[in-house]
Amino acid sequence: MGSIAENIRSVRERIARAAERAGRRPEDILLVGASKMNDAAACREAVAAGIDALGENRVQEMTEKLAQHAYDGAPVHFIGHLQRNKVRQVVGNVSLIHSAGSLELLEEIDRQAKKRGLVQDVLLEVNIGREASKSGFDPDALFDAAARAREFEAVRVLGLMAIPPAAEEPHGNFRYFEKVCRLSVDIAENLYDNGFEYLSMGMSDDFEDAIAAGANMVRVGSAIFGHRPYQTTTGGFT
Ligand SMILES: *Cc1c(COP(=O)(O)O)cnc(C)c1O
């Protein structure tokens, strides 16, 4: 692996090629660096190299890195599983929450945003593989949830996010990405006046397939920052 800046450059090139193959403009695809378990210096390097945003998974880690000015110069997003009792620490501190995956969570985001006198931008997370281990709305419940979500005054829904099941073969997630894209188009047309801006899907191993299926926001960690230490022991992220 090269430096963080070199890795970002090569990921951007791959994004550009995937976008062109799909007949889309490279600059329309936003690159979110998934910076969990990487320190403030690594985040600053990514910001200096022109990353579009950094995404964090754990509230405590993010809070510490915010205090260290790790993200100065780039927006920070919350992309991990969010617990209701931690919403207060996230609302207003991030420009986008990717992981709004239940009505209870949306309600709490709305409540905390009102308290702070702001409107929080969110994506609705869809559990596209219907996995018990993952959070997010069931695909069949998503349309109704998206309709309800419009009623929260201090929450603005800007699109969808999904993490498909771990792929068993190359391109194994393409069909899930396509499903999410269809849900997104349907909801945007029927409920949001075509006003969905973002479709957040695709990680280091599959962001090109996600772009081919319609993603315009990819969350890339290890291809930028290198392998996280715990990946070798647990084989996944939390
Ligand atoms: C860690 C993480 C990513 C990035 O994963 P990589 O495989 O390292 O690119 C993307 N999205 C979420 C929600 C993550 O937790």
Ligand as a Chemical Component Dictionary entry (heavy atoms), coordinates in Angstrom:
data_LIG
# 
_chem_comp.id                   LIG 
_chem_comp.type                 NON-POLYMER 
_chem_comp.pdbx_formal_charge   0 
_chem_comp.three_letter_code    LIG 
# 
loop_
_chem_comp_atom.comp_id 
_chem_comp_atom.atom_id 
_chem_comp_atom.alt_atom_id 
_chem_comp_atom.type_symbol 
_chem_comp_atom.charge 
_chem_comp_atom.model_Cartn_x 
_chem_comp_atom.model_Cartn_y 
_chem_comp_atom.model_Cartn_z 
_chem_comp_atom.pdbx_ordinal 
LIG C1 C1 C 0 -15.666 0.256  7.891 1  
LIG C2 C2 C 0 -16.836 0.663  7.102 2  
LIG C3 C3 C 0 -16.738 0.906  5.740 3  
LIG C4 C4 C 0 -15.460 0.711  4.959 4  
LIG O1 O1 O 0 -15.060 -0.629 4.934 5  
LIG P1 P1 P 0 -13.768 -1.095 4.069 6  
LIG O2 O2 O 0 -14.088 -2.478 3.682 7  
LIG O3 O3 O 0 -12.605 -0.976 4.978 8  
LIG O4 O4 O 0 -13.666 -0.177 2.913 9  
LIG C5 C5 C 0 -17.863 1.342  5.070 10 
LIG N1 N1 N 0 -19.050 1.502  5.698 11 
LIG C6 C6 C 0 -19.194 1.256  7.002 12 
LIG C7 C7 C 0 -20.509 1.462  7.634 13 
LIG C8 C8 C 0 -18.096 0.830  7.742 14 
LIG O5 O5 O 0 -18.261 0.567  9.030 15 
# 
loop_
_chem_comp_bond.comp_id 
_chem_comp_bond.atom_id_1 
_chem_comp_bond.atom_id_2 
_chem_comp_bond.value_order 
_chem_comp_bond.pdbx_ordinal 
LIG C1 C2 SING 1  
LIG C2 C3 SING 2  
LIG C2 C8 DOUB 3  
LIG C3 C4 SING 4  
LIG C3 C5 DOUB 5  
LIG C4 O1 SING 6  
LIG O1 P1 SING 7  
LIG P1 O2 DOUB 8  
LIG P1 O3 SING 9  
LIG P1 O4 SING 10 
LIG C5 N1 SING 11 
LIG N1 C6 DOUB 12 
LIG C6 C7 SING 13 
LIG C6 C8 SING 14 
LIG C8 O5 SING 15 
# 
